[in-house]
Amino acid sequence: MKYIVAGHEAVTAAEFAELALGTPVELWLGVEGETAEERAARLDAARDILSDPQFSDLPDDLIRLAARIVDENPELFNVVPLVRPTRRRPVRRGVAA
């Protein structure tokens, strides 16, 4: 399936989200291994974007996008309960006198 948003072709889901939202997904989700300073800068930039009147509908757009992803990919949320091993009690042996 071919996704075209605002005249640009999105090849991956991340590109589609970026084109649809007008911001890179990494801005909202972060990247693996980012430092505390990088995270603070990223969150500061995100706050600036959210305060811009141009992006006033962005939170609603993000919620709609997340709901669509959940709806289209229910397997992402297949939760399997983990079986907790039974707690073993130490065997107490008598002390020889």
N, C-alpha and C positions, 0 to 999 in steps of 0.2 A: 504494500500500500504506500502511496506517495503522499507525503504531507507537505503542503505549501502554506506558509503563513506570511502574510504581508509581502508576497512576491519572492520569498526565500524558501528553498527546499530544505526540509529537515530530514536528515538521514537517520539519526538516532533519537531515542525518546528524550534524551537530555537536550539535544538541539531543538526538538519540538517545544519542550518546556521553556527553553531560553527565548525562542522566537515568540512564543505565545505570551510570555510574561514581560518580555522586554528587558530582562535582567538575567545574568548567568545563574544557573542553579547553585553553583558553588558559593555564591554570595549568601544564600539562605542556609545551605547545609554544611558549609565548611569543607575542608579537605583534610585528608588523613595526614597526620604529622604536623599540623600547623602549630606554631608556637602561641603562647598566651598573648604576645604582642600582636601577632597576625590576626588572631581571633578577635581581639579588641578592636583592631582597625576594621575588620570585616563587619562586625556588629555595628560599629559606628557608621559605616557607609550604609548599611541596611536601614538604620534608623533615619539617616538623612533622606534616603529614597522614600521611605514610608511617610515622611513629613512633607514631601513634595506633592502639591495638589495634582500634578500630572498622574501620579500613581495612587490616587485616593481609592481606586477600586482594586488595587493589588491584593489586599488580604482576601477579598471575596473571590478574586480570580484564583488565588492559591488554594482556597478551600474547595472551589469547584474542580480544579485540576486534581487535587488529592482524592476527592470523592470519585472522580472518573477513573483514576488509576486503580483505586480499590475495587471499583465495580468491574473494571475490565480485567483485573489480575487478582482474583480472589485467592489464587494459590500462594500469593506472597504472604498471606496471613494464615496459612495452615499451621496451626500451633499444635505441637505434639507434647503432651505432658511427659515430663521426665520422671522416671521411676526412681525414687530415693531409696538407696539400699538400706536394708534394715540395720539398725545399730546393733553391733555385736557386743555382748557383755564379756568382759575378760573372764576366762576360766580361772577360778580360784582353786588352787590345790593346797591341800593341807601341808603344813610344815612338819617334817619328820623331827621327832624329838631325840 
